[in-house]
Amino acid sequence: MEAIKLREKWQKSISKVDDRFIRMIDALYKSYTSEDDIYNGLPEEAKYLIDQGLKDIKEGRIHSHENVIAEFKEKYKLS
């Protein structure tokens, strides 16, 4: 459904829903538009590590799951 039709649908429906539904939608909207998202609530060290990981990905410093498992098995003599 197109965004315009969804808006029209909800504008018509909003007066028909119960209080519980309105509170759930309000909480969802607040979490969607909140400046205080999960990332901003993290400790600085965690933010640094996440940012470093994203930088590594952009610069191609990544390893596939299969490669990591193969190296681990080889290192620890696992089959």
C-alpha positions as CSV (number, residue, x, y, z in Angstrom):
1,M,0.0,0.0,0.0
2,E,1.4,3.4,-0.9
3,A,2.3,5.8,1.9
4,I,-0.4,8.3,0.9
5,K,-3.1,5.6,1.1
6,L,-1.7,4.4,4.4
7,R,-1.9,7.9,5.8
8,E,-5.5,8.4,4.7
9,K,-6.4,5.0,6.1
10,W,-4.9,5.8,9.6
11,Q,-6.3,9.3,9.6
12,K,-9.8,7.8,9.2
13,S,-9.2,4.9,11.6
14,I,-7.4,6.8,14.5
15,S,-10.7,7.8,16.2
16,K,-11.9,4.2,16.2
17,V,-9.0,2.4,18.0
18,D,-8.9,1.8,21.7
19,D,-6.6,3.5,24.3
20,R,-4.2,0.6,24.5
21,F,-3.6,0.7,20.8
22,I,-3.1,4.5,20.8
23,R,-0.5,4.1,23.6
24,M,1.4,1.4,21.6
25,I,1.4,3.5,18.5
26,D,2.6,6.5,20.5
27,A,5.5,4.5,22.0
28,L,6.4,3.1,18.6
29,Y,6.4,6.6,17.2
30,K,8.6,8.0,20.0
31,S,11.1,5.2,19.6
32,Y,11.2,5.8,15.8
33,T,11.7,9.5,16.1
34,S,13.8,9.6,19.3
35,E,17.2,11.2,19.3
36,D,18.1,9.2,22.3
37,D,18.4,5.9,20.4
38,I,20.2,2.7,21.5
39,Y,23.5,3.9,20.0
40,N,23.5,7.2,21.9
41,G,22.9,5.3,25.2
42,L,26.0,3.1,24.8
43,P,29.2,3.7,26.7
44,E,31.8,5.7,24.7
45,E,34.1,2.6,24.4
46,A,31.3,0.6,22.8
47,K,30.5,3.5,20.3
48,Y,34.2,3.6,19.4
49,L,34.3,-0.2,18.8
50,I,31.2,-0.1,16.6
51,D,32.5,2.9,14.6
52,Q,35.9,1.1,14.2
53,G,34.1,-2.0,13.0
54,L,32.1,0.0,10.4
55,K,35.3,1.6,9.2
56,D,36.9,-1.8,8.9
57,I,34.0,-3.0,6.8
58,K,34.2,0.0,4.5
59,E,37.9,-0.5,4.0
60,G,37.5,-4.2,3.3
61,R,39.1,-5.5,6.5
62,I,36.6,-8.3,6.9
63,H,36.6,-12.1,7.3
64,S,33.8,-14.5,6.3
65,H,32.3,-16.7,8.9
66,E,33.6,-19.7,7.0
67,N,37.2,-18.5,7.0
68,V,37.1,-17.7,10.7
69,I,35.8,-21.2,11.5
70,A,38.3,-22.9,9.2
71,E,41.2,-21.0,10.8
72,F,39.9,-21.8,14.3
73,K,39.6,-25.5,13.5
74,E,43.1,-25.6,12.0
75,K,44.6,-23.7,14.9
76,Y,43.0,-26.0,17.5
77,K,43.2,-29.2,15.5
78,L,39.5,-29.7,15.3
79,S,37.7,-31.6,12.6
